[in-house]
Amino acid sequence: MIKLGPGPQPGTAPPPLRAAAAGLAVASVLVAGCASAPSGPPASAPASATADCDSVTTCYTPGQIQVAYGIRPLLDRGIDGRGETVVLPELAQTALSPPQVSDIRQDLVQFDRLFGLPAVRLHAVTSLAGAATPWLASQEEVLDAEMVHAVAPGAAIALLLVNPASLNTPQSSVAAAVAALRLGLSQGSVISISAAGQTGGELCVTRAEVASLNSALQAAAGRHVTVVAAAGDTGAAGEPCSVATALTGGSFPLVKEVNLPSSDPLVLAAGGTSLTASHTTGAYAGETAWGLPYGEQGTLFQATGGGFSRLFPRPGYQDGVAGIGAARGVPDVAADASGHSGMALAVSDGGGRYTIRNSGGTSASAPIWAALIALADQYAGRPLGFVNPALYRIGRSPAYHRAFHDITTGNNTAIWPPTTITGYRAGPGWDPVTGLGSPDAQALIPLLARYAGP
């Protein structure tokens, strides 16, 4: 399951943390999982919430993420995603239950006030979700939306809601993914898949289901729509075929494999890192692959997905890449996914109170990359669509180390005691843990606009 990192769980009453201790310039705001200083003006009125705090965690602000990944110079030039729409397939919710289910409109208002971001242009598409309330959001949806808004604050966000039971079986997951992709083509030029749209490890699906998913992705490529998907949070092990079963304590087979849809060659697969940057300026200091000990051993939140496909041969854009044999290698790219170095999120309770908590998982890195593509679409003045060939072209060029941070340390081993799924190691150039690496957007975006698209 692609999910948020450490934070409050249902039924718990976590201890409070004073705002002053967290360094927040907002009265009575409590922090879940991170301590963070805002990058922009504080909220206009005091707010409060109860939450827990992991004392070893310090979250980054949107402004610090923008600086670390070279996004700030683009924003300063007006390249902020304006005119573009990022589509987020999400599980519909039916009952308000903060902080697990909140009103995403209020979440984003608090997020924007706290970090000095412009108001977001947000709309919901409910035709696949039945009678769900359009603005109720899980923490997963809040993560996706706030991450996109932080990186591309001028872009519109389309929430494409699917049935909340979509992840119960592989069949329902594939059907929801296909429906979301086909409807999403009419909603925006970038689709970011985190939880809703995931189908588990490759062994979970039939060849007919793989073909159905691939057909929808071909339609996206044909319409010049970029599809980004999280590589997964269970390291080198495939994610469970029934997330609902796994989340309620059920066991699932531990198999070394990659996940769909990220393994499909028509998808931009986003892996995860653990970012180190200045908490004063945001200046980039380094990264390692996201994995243990900055995941949670024995859970569905351990390490970045990555490895080699059992279903898809090596696509042409990966020809000649060291470390890739005859099969599709995953992921293509990466960005911060560690709950211990994630971005600060705002989650409201509907009563003027809100919690600041951490992001985490490849559910964070996928919307980062989706938002970067929105910036590139605006920069190019056209939808770039299927960008993988252009990214690998940049990866082979002398500009590689200007456009990417090459992640060379860490691994994606995962542990369910007593079982260990030995993962892969990050290394120079592309690797099956962090792909080509994380972005330096001020160099990458102009190159991507030059090489990608029709």
C-alpha positions as a Markdown table, in Angstrom:
| # | Residue | x | y | z |
|---|---|---|---|---|
| 1 | Met | 0.0 | 0.0 | 0.0 |
| 2 | Ile | 1.3 | 3.4 | -0.8 |
| 3 | Lys | 0.6 | 5.3 | 2.4 |
| 4 | Leu | 1.7 | 8.2 | 4.6 |
| 5 | Gly | 4.6 | 7.8 | 6.9 |
| 6 | Pro | 4.6 | 7.6 | 10.7 |
| 7 | Gly | 1.8 | 9.6 | 12.3 |
| 8 | Pro | -1.3 | 9.3 | 14.4 |
| 9 | Gln | -3.3 | 6.1 | 13.9 |
| 10 | Pro | -7.1 | 5.7 | 14.5 |
| 11 | Gly | -8.0 | 5.2 | 18.1 |
| 12 | Thr | -4.9 | 6.7 | 19.6 |
| 13 | Ala | -4.6 | 9.8 | 21.7 |
| 14 | Pro | -1.1 | 11.1 | 21.0 |
| 15 | Pro | 0.7 | 13.6 | 23.2 |
| 16 | Pro | 0.8 | 17.2 | 22.2 |
| 17 | Leu | 3.8 | 19.2 | 21.2 |
| 18 | Arg | 3.9 | 23.0 | 21.8 |
| 19 | Ala | 4.2 | 25.1 | 18.7 |
| 20 | Ala | 7.1 | 27.0 | 20.1 |
| 21 | Ala | 9.1 | 23.8 | 20.4 |
| 22 | Ala | 8.3 | 23.0 | 16.7 |
| 23 | Gly | 9.6 | 26.4 | 15.6 |
| 24 | Leu | 6.2 | 27.3 | 14.0 |
| 25 | Ala | 5.2 | 31.0 | 13.8 |
| 26 | Val | 1.5 | 30.0 | 14.3 |
| 27 | Ala | -0.1 | 30.0 | 17.7 |
| 28 | Ser | -1.1 | 26.6 | 19.2 |
| 29 | Val | -0.4 | 24.5 | 16.2 |
| 30 | Leu | 0.7 | 21.0 | 17.2 |
| 31 | Val | 2.9 | 18.8 | 15.1 |
| 32 | Ala | 2.5 | 15.1 | 14.0 |
| 33 | Gly | 5.7 | 13.4 | 13.0 |
| 34 | Cys | 7.7 | 16.5 | 12.2 |
| 35 | Ala | 8.9 | 19.9 | 13.4 |
| 36 | Ser | 9.0 | 22.5 | 10.8 |
| 37 | Ala | 9.3 | 26.3 | 10.2 |
| 38 | Pro | 7.0 | 27.9 | 7.6 |
| 39 | Ser | 8.5 | 29.3 | 4.5 |
| 40 | Gly | 6.0 | 32.0 | 4.1 |
| 41 | Pro | 3.6 | 34.2 | 6.2 |
| 42 | Pro | 1.9 | 32.5 | 9.1 |
| 43 | Ala | -1.8 | 31.8 | 9.3 |
| 44 | Ser | -4.0 | 34.8 | 9.8 |
| 45 | Ala | -5.6 | 33.4 | 12.9 |
| 46 | Pro | -4.5 | 31.0 | 15.7 |
| 47 | Ala | -5.4 | 27.4 | 15.3 |
| 48 | Ser | -4.8 | 24.3 | 17.3 |
| 49 | Ala | -4.8 | 20.5 | 17.0 |
| 50 | Thr | -3.7 | 17.4 | 18.9 |
| 51 | Ala | -1.2 | 15.1 | 17.4 |
| 52 | Asp | 2.0 | 13.2 | 18.2 |
| 53 | Cys | 5.5 | 14.0 | 17.4 |
| 54 | Asp | 8.5 | 11.9 | 16.4 |
| 55 | Ser | 11.4 | 13.8 | 17.9 |
| 56 | Val | 13.9 | 12.5 | 15.4 |
| 57 | Thr | 11.9 | 13.9 | 12.5 |
| 58 | Thr | 12.2 | 17.3 | 11.0 |
| 59 | Cys | 10.0 | 18.1 | 8.0 |
| 60 | Tyr | 10.8 | 20.4 | 5.2 |
| 61 | Thr | 8.6 | 23.3 | 4.2 |
| 62 | Pro | 7.4 | 23.7 | 0.6 |
| 63 | Gly | 9.9 | 26.5 | 0.1 |
| 64 | Gln | 12.8 | 24.3 | 1.2 |
| 65 | Ile | 11.7 | 21.5 | -1.1 |
| 66 | Gln | 11.5 | 24.1 | -3.9 |
| 67 | Val | 15.1 | 25.2 | -3.2 |
| 68 | Ala | 16.5 | 21.7 | -2.7 |
| 69 | Tyr | 15.2 | 20.4 | -6.1 |
| 70 | Gly | 16.0 | 23.6 | -8.1 |
| 71 | Ile | 12.4 | 24.6 | -8.5 |
| 72 | Arg | 12.6 | 28.0 | -7.0 |
| 73 | Pro | 14.4 | 29.7 | -9.9 |
| 74 | Leu | 11.6 | 28.5 | -12.2 |
| 75 | Leu | 8.9 | 29.8 | -9.9 |
| 76 | Asp | 10.6 | 33.1 | -9.8 |
| 77 | Arg | 10.4 | 33.3 | -13.6 |
| 78 | Gly | 6.7 | 32.5 | -13.6 |
| 79 | Ile | 7.1 | 28.8 | -14.4 |
| 80 | Asp | 4.6 | 27.6 | -11.7 |
| 81 | Gly | 2.3 | 25.3 | -13.6 |
| 82 | Arg | -0.3 | 27.9 | -14.6 |
| 83 | Gly | -2.5 | 26.7 | -17.4 |
| 84 | Glu | -1.8 | 23.1 | -16.6 |
| 85 | Thr | -3.9 | 20.5 | -14.7 |
| 86 | Val | -2.6 | 17.5 | -12.7 |
| 87 | Val | -5.1 | 14.7 | -12.3 |
| 88 | Leu | -5.1 | 12.7 | -9.0 |
| 89 | Pro | -7.1 | 9.5 | -8.9 |
| 90 | Glu | -8.2 | 9.1 | -5.3 |
| 91 | Leu | -10.3 | 6.8 | -3.1 |
| 92 | Ala | -13.7 | 8.5 | -2.4 |
| 93 | Gln | -14.7 | 9.0 | 1.2 |
| 94 | Thr | -18.1 | 9.0 | 2.8 |
| 95 | Ala | -17.7 | 10.3 | 6.4 |
| 96 | Leu | -15.7 | 13.1 | 7.9 |
| 97 | Ser | -13.4 | 11.7 | 10.6 |
| 98 | Pro | -10.4 | 14.0 | 11.2 |
| 99 | Pro | -7.5 | 13.6 | 10.9 |
| 100 | Gln | -8.0 | 10.4 | 8.9 |
| 101 | Val | -10.7 | 11.9 | 6.7 |
| 102 | Ser | -10.8 | 15.7 | 6.4 |
| 103 | Asp | -12.2 | 18.4 | 4.1 |
| 104 | Ile | -9.5 | 18.9 | 1.5 |
| 105 | Arg | -10.6 | 22.4 | 0.7 |
| 106 | Gln | -10.0 | 23.4 | 4.3 |
| 107 | Asp | -6.7 | 21.5 | 4.4 |
| 108 | Leu | -5.4 | 23.4 | 1.4 |
| 109 | Val | -6.6 | 26.8 | 2.8 |
| 110 | Gln | -4.5 | 26.1 | 6.0 |
| 111 | Phe | -1.6 | 24.8 | 4.0 |
| 112 | Asp | -1.6 | 27.9 | 1.8 |
| 113 | Arg | -1.9 | 30.3 | 4.7 |
| 114 | Leu | 0.9 | 28.6 | 6.7 |
| 115 | Phe | 3.4 | 28.4 | 3.8 |
| 116 | Gly | 2.5 | 31.5 | 1.8 |
| 117 | Leu | 1.2 | 29.7 | -1.3 |
| 118 | Pro | -1.4 | 31.0 | -3.6 |
| 119 | Ala | -5.0 | 29.6 | -3.5 |
| 120 | Val | -5.3 | 26.3 | -5.3 |
| 121 | Arg | -7.6 | 25.8 | -8.3 |
| 122 | Leu | -9.3 | 22.5 | -7.3 |
| 123 | His | -12.2 | 20.5 | -8.7 |
| 124 | Ala | -13.6 | 17.0 | -8.1 |
| 125 | Val | -14.8 | 14.5 | -10.7 |
| 126 | Thr | -17.2 | 12.1 | -9.1 |
| 127 | Ser | -18.7 | 10.1 | -11.9 |
| 128 | Leu | -16.7 | 6.9 | -11.0 |
| 129 | Ala | -17.3 | 7.2 | -7.2 |
| 130 | Gly | -21.1 | 6.8 | -6.8 |
| 131 | Ala | -22.6 | 8.8 | -3.9 |
| 132 | Ala | -19.4 | 9.8 | -2.2 |
| 133 | Thr | -19.0 | 13.4 | -0.9 |
| 134 | Pro | -16.5 | 15.1 | -3.3 |
| 135 | Trp | -14.5 | 17.1 | -0.8 |
| 136 | Leu | -13.9 | 14.4 | 1.9 |
| 137 | Ala | -10.2 | 13.3 | 1.7 |
| 138 | Ser | -8.1 | 10.6 | 3.2 |
| 139 | Gln | -4.6 | 11.6 | 4.3 |
| 140 | Glu | -3.3 | 10.0 | 1.1 |
| 141 | Glu | -5.3 | 12.4 | -0.9 |
| 142 | Val | -4.1 | 15.3 | 1.2 |
| 143 | Leu | -0.5 | 14.3 | 0.6 |
| 144 | Asp | -1.0 | 14.0 | -3.1 |
| 145 | Ala | -2.7 | 17.4 | -3.5 |
| 146 | Glu | -0.4 | 19.4 | -1.2 |
| 147 | Met | 2.7 | 17.9 | -2.7 |
| 148 | Val | 1.6 | 18.9 | -6.2 |
| 149 | His | 0.6 | 22.3 | -5.0 |
| 150 | Ala | 3.9 | 22.9 | -3.3 |
| 151 | Val | 5.9 | 22.1 | -6.5 |
| 152 | Ala | 3.6 | 23.6 | -9.1 |
| 153 | Pro | 1.5 | 26.2 | -7.1 |
| 154 | Gly | -0.1 | 27.6 | -10.3 |
| 155 | Ala | -1.4 | 24.3 | -11.6 |
| 156 | Ala | -5.0 | 23.2 | -11.2 |
| 157 | Ile | -5.7 | 19.9 | -9.5 |
| 158 | Ala | -8.4 | 17.6 | -10.6 |
| 159 | Leu | -9.5 | 15.0 | -7.9 |
| 160 | Leu | -10.7 | 12.0 | -9.9 |
| 161 | Leu | -12.6 | 9.9 | -7.3 |
| 162 | Val | -13.0 | 6.2 | -7.5 |
| 163 | Asn | -14.9 | 3.7 | -5.4 |
| 164 | Pro | -13.4 | 3.2 | -2.0 |
| 165 | Ala | -13.5 | -0.6 | -2.4 |
| 166 | Ser | -11.3 | -0.4 | -5.5 |
| 167 | Leu | -8.2 | -1.8 | -3.7 |
| 168 | Asn | -10.0 | -4.8 | -2.2 |
| 169 | Thr | -9.1 | -7.2 | -5.1 |
| 170 | Pro | -6.7 | -7.1 | -8.1 |
| 171 | Gln | -9.6 | -7.2 | -10.4 |
| 172 | Ser | -11.3 | -4.2 | -8.8 |
| 173 | Ser | -7.9 | -2.4 | -8.7 |
| 174 | Val | -7.3 | -2.9 | -12.4 |
| 175 | Ala | -10.8 | -1.9 | -13.3 |
| 176 | Ala | -10.5 | 1.3 | -11.3 |
| 177 | Ala | -7.1 | 2.1 | -12.7 |
| 178 | Val | -8.3 | 1.7 | -16.3 |
| 179 | Ala | -11.4 | 3.7 | -15.7 |
| 180 | Ala | -9.4 | 6.5 | -14.0 |
| 181 | Leu | -6.9 | 6.6 | -16.8 |
| 182 | Arg | -9.4 | 6.8 | -19.5 |
| 183 | Leu | -11.5 | 9.5 | -17.8 |
| 184 | Gly | -8.3 | 11.3 | -16.7 |
| 185 | Leu | -7.3 | 11.9 | -20.3 |
| 186 | Ser | -10.1 | 14.5 | -20.6 |
| 187 | Gln | -9.2 | 16.2 | -17.3 |
| 188 | Gly | -5.5 | 17.2 | -17.6 |
| 189 | Ser | -2.1 | 16.6 | -19.2 |
| 190 | Val | -0.5 | 14.8 | -16.2 |
| 191 | Ile | -2.0 | 11.9 | -14.2 |
| 192 | Ser | -0.3 | 11.0 | -10.9 |
| 193 | Ile | -1.1 | 7.5 | -9.4 |
| 194 | Ser | -0.4 | 6.9 | -5.8 |
| 195 | Ala | -2.8 | 4.5 | -3.9 |
| 196 | Ala | -5.9 | 4.6 | -6.2 |
| 197 | Gly | -4.9 | 2.9 | -9.4 |
| 198 | Gln | -2.3 | 0.6 | -7.8 |
| 199 | Thr | -2.8 | -3.1 | -8.6 |
| 200 | Gly | -0.1 | -4.7 | -6.4 |
| 201 | Gly | 2.8 | -6.8 | -7.5 |
| 202 | Glu | 3.0 | -8.1 | -11.0 |
| 203 | Leu | 2.0 | -11.6 | -10.0 |
| 204 | Cys | -1.4 | -10.3 | -8.8 |
| 205 | Val | -2.8 | -9.7 | -12.3 |
| 206 | Thr | -3.7 | -11.8 | -15.3 |
| 207 | Arg | -2.3 | -11.2 | -18.7 |
| 208 | Ala | -5.7 | -9.9 | -19.9 |
| 209 | Glu | -5.7 | -7.4 | -17.0 |
| 210 | Val | -2.1 | -6.3 | -17.9 |
| 211 | Ala | -3.3 | -5.8 | -21.5 |
| 212 | Ser | -6.3 | -3.8 | -20.4 |
| 213 | Leu | -4.1 | -1.5 | -18.3 |
| 214 | Asn | -1.5 | -1.2 | -21.1 |
| 215 | Ser | -4.2 | -0.2 | -23.6 |
| 216 | Ala | -5.4 | 2.6 | -21.3 |
| 217 | Leu | -1.8 | 3.8 | -21.0 |
| 218 | Gln | -1.4 | 3.7 | -24.8 |
| 219 | Ala | -4.4 | 5.9 | -25.0 |
| 220 | Ala | -2.8 | 8.3 | -22.6 |
| 221 | Ala | 0.5 | 8.4 | -24.6 |
| 222 | Gly | -1.6 | 8.9 | -27.8 |
| 223 | Arg | -3.2 | 12.0 | -26.2 |
| 224 | His | 0.1 | 13.4 | -24.9 |
| 225 | Val | -0.8 | 12.8 | -21.3 |
| 226 | Thr | 2.1 | 11.9 | -18.9 |
| 227 | Val | 1.3 | 9.1 | -16.4 |
| 228 | Val | 3.4 | 9.0 | -13.3 |
| 229 | Ala | 3.1 | 6.2 | -10.7 |
| 230 | Ala | 4.6 | 5.5 | -7.4 |
| 231 | Ala | 7.0 | 2.5 | -7.4 |
| 232 | Gly | 5.7 | 1.2 | -4.1 |
| 233 | Asp | 6.7 | 1.2 | -0.4 |
| 234 | Thr | 7.5 | -2.5 | 0.3 |
| 235 | Gly | 11.0 | -2.3 | -1.1 |
| 236 | Ala | 12.1 | -5.2 | -3.4 |
| 237 | Ala | 9.0 | -7.1 | -2.4 |
| 238 | Gly | 5.8 | -6.9 | -4.5 |
| 239 | Glu | 2.9 | -5.1 | -2.8 |
| 240 | Pro | -0.1 | -7.2 | -1.6 |
| 241 | Cys | -2.8 | -8.1 | -4.1 |
| 242 | Ser | -5.5 | -7.1 | -1.5 |
| 243 | Val | -4.4 | -4.0 | 0.3 |
| 244 | Ala | -7.6 | -4.2 | 2.4 |
| 245 | Thr | -6.6 | -7.6 | 3.7 |
| 246 | Ala | -3.0 | -6.6 | 4.4 |
| 247 | Leu | -4.1 | -3.4 | 6.3 |
| 248 | Thr | -6.3 | -5.4 | 8.6 |
| 249 | Gly | -3.5 | -7.8 | 9.6 |
| 250 | Gly | -3.8 | -10.4 | 6.9 |
| 251 | Ser | -0.7 | -12.0 | 5.5 |
| 252 | Phe | 0.4 | -11.8 | 1.9 |
| 253 | Pro | 3.0 | -13.7 | -0.2 |
| 254 | Leu | 6.5 | -12.2 | 0.0 |
| 255 | Val | 7.8 | -12.2 | -3.6 |
| 256 | Lys | 10.7 | -10.3 | -5.0 |
| 257 | Glu | 9.1 | -8.3 | -7.8 |
| 258 | Val | 8.0 | -4.9 | -9.0 |
| 259 | Asn | 4.5 | -3.4 | -8.9 |
| 260 | Leu | 2.0 | -2.3 | -11.5 |
| 261 | Pro | 1.3 | 0.1 | -13.0 |
| 262 | Ser | 4.8 | 1.5 | -12.4 |
| 263 | Ser | 6.4 | -1.4 | -14.2 |
| 264 | Asp | 4.5 | -0.7 | -17.4 |
| 265 | Pro | 7.0 | 0.9 | -19.9 |
| 266 | Leu | 4.5 | 3.7 | -20.7 |
| 267 | Val | 4.6 | 4.9 | -17.1 |
| 268 | Leu | 7.1 | 7.2 | -15.5 |
| 269 | Ala | 7.9 | 5.2 | -12.3 |
| 270 | Ala | 8.9 | 7.3 | -9.3 |
| 271 | Gly | 11.1 | 5.7 | -6.6 |
| 272 | Gly | 12.0 | 7.2 | -3.2 |
| 273 | Thr | 14.9 | 8.8 | -1.5 |
| 274 | Ser | 15.7 | 10.3 | 1.9 |
| 275 | Leu | 16.7 | 14.0 | 1.4 |
| 276 | Thr | 19.1 | 16.0 | 3.4 |
| 277 | Ala | 18.8 | 19.8 | 2.9 |
| 278 | Ser | 19.3 | 22.9 | 4.9 |
| 279 | His | 16.4 | 23.7 | 7.2 |
| 280 | Thr | 17.4 | 27.3 | 7.0 |
| 281 | Thr | 17.8 | 27.9 | 3.3 |
| 282 | Gly | 16.7 | 24.6 | 1.7 |
| 283 | Ala | 20.1 | 24.1 | 0.0 |
| 284 | Tyr | 20.6 | 20.6 | -1.2 |
| 285 | Ala | 23.1 | 18.6 | 0.8 |
| 286 | Gly | 22.6 | 15.0 | -0.3 |
| 287 | Glu | 20.3 | 12.0 | -0.7 |
| 288 | Thr | 20.3 | 8.3 | -0.1 |
| 289 | Ala | 17.8 | 5.7 | -1.2 |
| 290 | Trp | 14.8 | 5.5 | 1.0 |
| 291 | Gly | 14.8 | 2.3 | 3.1 |
| 292 | Leu | 15.3 | 0.9 | 6.5 |
| 293 | Pro | 15.9 | 2.2 | 9.1 |
| 294 | Tyr | 13.8 | 5.1 | 7.8 |
| 295 | Gly | 10.9 | 2.8 | 7.0 |
| 296 | Glu | 9.0 | 0.6 | 9.4 |
| 297 | Gln | 10.1 | -3.1 | 9.4 |
| 298 | Gly | 7.3 | -5.6 | 9.1 |
| 299 | Thr | 4.8 | -3.1 | 7.6 |
| 300 | Leu | 3.7 | -1.9 | 4.2 |
| 301 | Phe | 5.9 | 1.2 | 4.6 |
| 302 | Gln | 9.6 | 0.1 | 4.5 |
| 303 | Ala | 11.5 | 1.1 | 1.4 |
| 304 | Thr | 11.2 | 2.3 | -2.2 |
| 305 | Gly | 10.0 | -0.2 | -4.7 |
| 306 | Gly | 12.4 | -1.1 | -7.5 |
| 307 | Gly | 13.7 | -4.0 | -9.5 |
| 308 | Phe | 13.0 | -5.7 | -12.8 |
| 309 | Ser | 9.7 | -6.7 | -14.5 |
| 310 | Arg | 8.6 | -10.2 | -15.1 |
| 311 | Leu | 6.0 | -9.0 | -17.6 |
| 312 | Phe | 7.7 | -6.4 | -19.8 |
| 313 | Pro | 10.9 | -6.6 | -21.8 |
| 314 | Arg | 13.4 | -3.8 | -21.7 |
| 315 | Pro | 11.9 | -0.8 | -23.6 |
| 316 | Gly | 14.0 | 0.9 | -26.2 |
| 317 | Tyr | 14.6 | 4.0 | -24.1 |
| 318 | Gln | 16.5 | 1.8 | -21.6 |
| 319 | Asp | 18.7 | 0.2 | -24.2 |
| 320 | Gly | 22.4 | 0.5 | -23.3 |
| 321 | Val | 21.7 | 1.5 | -19.7 |
| 322 | Ala | 24.3 | -0.1 | -17.4 |
| 323 | Gly | 22.6 | -2.4 | -15.0 |
| 324 | Ile | 19.5 | -3.2 | -17.1 |
| 325 | Gly | 19.3 | -6.6 | -18.7 |
| 326 | Ala | 16.5 | -7.9 | -20.9 |
| 327 | Ala | 13.7 | -6.7 | -18.6 |
| 328 | Arg | 12.1 | -3.3 | -17.9 |
| 329 | Gly | 13.9 | -1.7 | -15.0 |
| 330 | Val | 12.0 | 0.2 | -12.3 |
| 331 | Pro | 12.0 | 3.0 | -11.2 |
| 332 | Asp | 12.9 | 5.7 | -13.8 |
| 333 | Val | 13.4 | 8.6 | -11.4 |
| 334 | Ala | 13.1 | 9.4 | -7.7 |
| 335 | Ala | 12.5 | 12.1 | -5.1 |
| 336 | Asp | 12.1 | 12.4 | -1.3 |
| 337 | Ala | 9.9 | 9.7 | 0.2 |
| 338 | Ser | 11.2 | 9.3 | 3.7 |
| 339 | Gly | 8.8 | 10.0 | 6.6 |
| 340 | His | 11.9 | 11.3 | 8.5 |
| 341 | Ser | 12.7 | 13.9 | 5.8 |
| 342 | Gly | 9.3 | 14.6 | 4.3 |
| 343 | Met | 7.5 | 17.8 | 3.6 |
| 344 | Ala | 5.1 | 19.3 | 6.2 |
| 345 | Leu | 1.4 | 18.8 | 5.4 |
| 346 | Ala | -1.6 | 20.5 | 6.9 |
| 347 | Val | -4.7 | 18.5 | 7.8 |
| 348 | Ser | -7.8 | 20.3 | 9.1 |
| 349 | Asp | -10.4 | 19.1 | 11.5 |
| 350 | Gly | -13.2 | 21.2 | 10.2 |
| 351 | Gly | -13.4 | 23.4 | 13.3 |
| 352 | Gly | -10.6 | 25.9 | 12.5 |
| 353 | Arg | -8.0 | 23.6 | 14.0 |
| 354 | Tyr | -5.3 | 21.7 | 12.1 |
| 355 | Thr | -2.4 | 19.4 | 12.4 |
| 356 | Ile | 1.0 | 19.7 | 10.7 |
| 357 | Arg | 2.3 | 16.2 | 9.9 |
| 358 | Asn | 4.9 | 14.6 | 7.7 |
| 359 | Ser | 4.7 | 13.2 | 4.2 |
| 360 | Gly | 6.3 | 9.9 | 3.2 |
| 361 | Gly | 6.4 | 7.0 | 0.8 |
| 362 | Thr | 6.6 | 7.0 | -2.9 |
| 363 | Ser | 3.1 | 8.5 | -2.7 |
| 364 | Ala | 5.1 | 11.7 | -2.1 |
| 365 | Ser | 7.7 | 11.2 | -4.9 |
| 366 | Ala | 5.1 | 10.5 | -7.6 |
| 367 | Pro | 3.2 | 13.8 | -7.2 |
| 368 | Ile | 6.5 | 15.7 | -7.0 |
| 369 | Trp | 7.3 | 14.3 | -10.4 |
| 370 | Ala | 3.8 | 14.9 | -11.7 |
| 371 | Ala | 4.1 | 18.6 | -10.7 |
| 372 | Leu | 7.5 | 18.8 | -12.3 |
| 373 | Ile | 6.0 | 17.6 | -15.6 |
| 374 | Ala | 3.3 | 20.3 | -15.3 |
| 375 | Leu | 6.1 | 22.9 | -15.0 |
| 376 | Ala | 7.8 | 21.4 | -18.0 |
| 377 | Asp | 4.5 | 21.4 | -20.0 |
| 378 | Gln | 4.1 | 25.1 | -19.2 |
| 379 | Tyr | 7.7 | 25.9 | -20.1 |
| 380 | Ala | 7.4 | 24.1 | -23.4 |
| 381 | Gly | 4.0 | 25.6 | -24.2 |
| 382 | Arg | 2.6 | 22.1 | -25.0 |
| 383 | Pro | 1.9 | 18.8 | -23.3 |
| 384 | Leu | 5.0 | 16.7 | -23.3 |
| 385 | Gly | 3.2 | 13.4 | -22.8 |
| 386 | Phe | 5.3 | 10.3 | -22.8 |
| 387 | Val | 8.6 | 11.7 | -21.3 |
| 388 | Asn | 10.6 | 8.6 | -20.6 |
| 389 | Pro | 12.7 | 8.6 | -23.8 |
| 390 | Ala | 13.6 | 12.2 | -23.2 |
| 391 | Leu | 14.6 | 11.6 | -19.6 |
| 392 | Tyr | 16.9 | 8.7 | -20.5 |
| 393 | Arg | 18.4 | 10.8 | -23.4 |
| 394 | Ile | 19.3 | 13.4 | -20.8 |
| 395 | Gly | 20.6 | 10.6 | -18.6 |
| 396 | Arg | 23.0 | 9.6 | -21.3 |
| 397 | Ser | 24.1 | 13.2 | -22.1 |
| 398 | Pro | 26.9 | 15.4 | -20.6 |
| 399 | Ala | 24.1 | 17.3 | -18.8 |
| 400 | Tyr | 23.1 | 14.3 | -16.7 |
| 401 | His | 24.8 | 15.6 | -13.5 |
| 402 | Arg | 23.3 | 19.0 | -13.9 |
| 403 | Ala | 19.8 | 17.8 | -14.4 |
| 404 | Phe | 19.8 | 15.0 | -11.8 |
| 405 | His | 21.1 | 14.3 | -8.4 |
| 406 | Asp | 22.7 | 10.9 | -8.9 |
| 407 | Ile | 21.8 | 8.8 | -5.8 |
| 408 | Thr | 24.7 | 6.3 | -5.1 |
| 409 | Thr | 24.0 | 5.0 | -1.5 |
| 410 | Gly | 21.3 | 3.0 | 0.1 |
| 411 | Asn | 19.2 | -0.1 | -0.8 |
| 412 | Asn | 15.6 | -1.3 | -0.8 |
| 413 | Thr | 15.8 | -4.4 | 1.3 |
| 414 | Ala | 12.6 | -5.2 | 3.2 |
| 415 | Ile | 12.1 | -7.3 | 6.3 |
| 416 | Trp | 9.0 | -9.1 | 7.7 |
| 417 | Pro | 10.6 | -11.1 | 10.5 |
| 418 | Pro | 11.8 | -13.7 | 10.1 |
| 419 | Thr | 11.7 | -13.2 | 6.3 |
| 420 | Thr | 14.1 | -10.8 | 4.5 |
| 421 | Ile | 13.6 | -9.8 | 0.9 |
| 422 | Thr | 17.1 | -8.7 | -0.1 |
| 423 | Gly | 16.9 | -5.7 | -2.3 |
| 424 | Tyr | 19.1 | -3.8 | -4.7 |
| 425 | Arg | 21.7 | -1.2 | -4.0 |
| 426 | Ala | 21.9 | 2.3 | -5.4 |
| 427 | Gly | 25.0 | 3.2 | -7.4 |
| 428 | Pro | 26.3 | 5.6 | -10.0 |
| 429 | Gly | 24.0 | 6.3 | -12.9 |
| 430 | Trp | 20.7 | 4.5 | -13.2 |
| 431 | Asp | 19.9 | 1.8 | -10.6 |
| 432 | Pro | 16.9 | -0.3 | -9.6 |
| 433 | Val | 16.3 | 1.7 | -6.4 |
| 434 | Thr | 16.4 | 5.4 | -7.4 |
| 435 | Gly | 16.4 | 5.2 | -11.2 |
| 436 | Leu | 18.2 | 8.2 | -12.8 |
| 437 | Gly | 18.0 | 10.0 | -9.5 |
| 438 | Ser | 16.2 | 13.1 | -8.2 |
| 439 | Pro | 15.6 | 16.4 | -10.1 |
| 440 | Asp | 17.6 | 19.6 | -10.3 |
| 441 | Ala | 14.7 | 21.3 | -12.0 |
| 442 | Gln | 16.3 | 24.5 | -13.1 |
| 443 | Ala | 18.5 | 22.4 | -15.5 |
| 444 | Leu | 16.1 | 19.5 | -16.1 |
| 445 | Ile | 13.0 | 21.3 | -17.1 |
| 446 | Pro | 14.4 | 23.3 | -20.1 |
| 447 | Leu | 16.1 | 20.1 | -21.3 |
| 448 | Leu | 12.9 | 18.1 | -21.0 |
| 449 | Ala | 11.0 | 20.7 | -22.8 |
| 450 | Arg | 13.5 | 20.6 | -25.6 |
| 451 | Tyr | 13.6 | 16.8 | -26.0 |
| 452 | Ala | 10.2 | 15.5 | -25.1 |
| 453 | Gly | 6.8 | 15.7 | -26.7 |
| 454 | Pro | 5.3 | 16.0 | -30.2 |
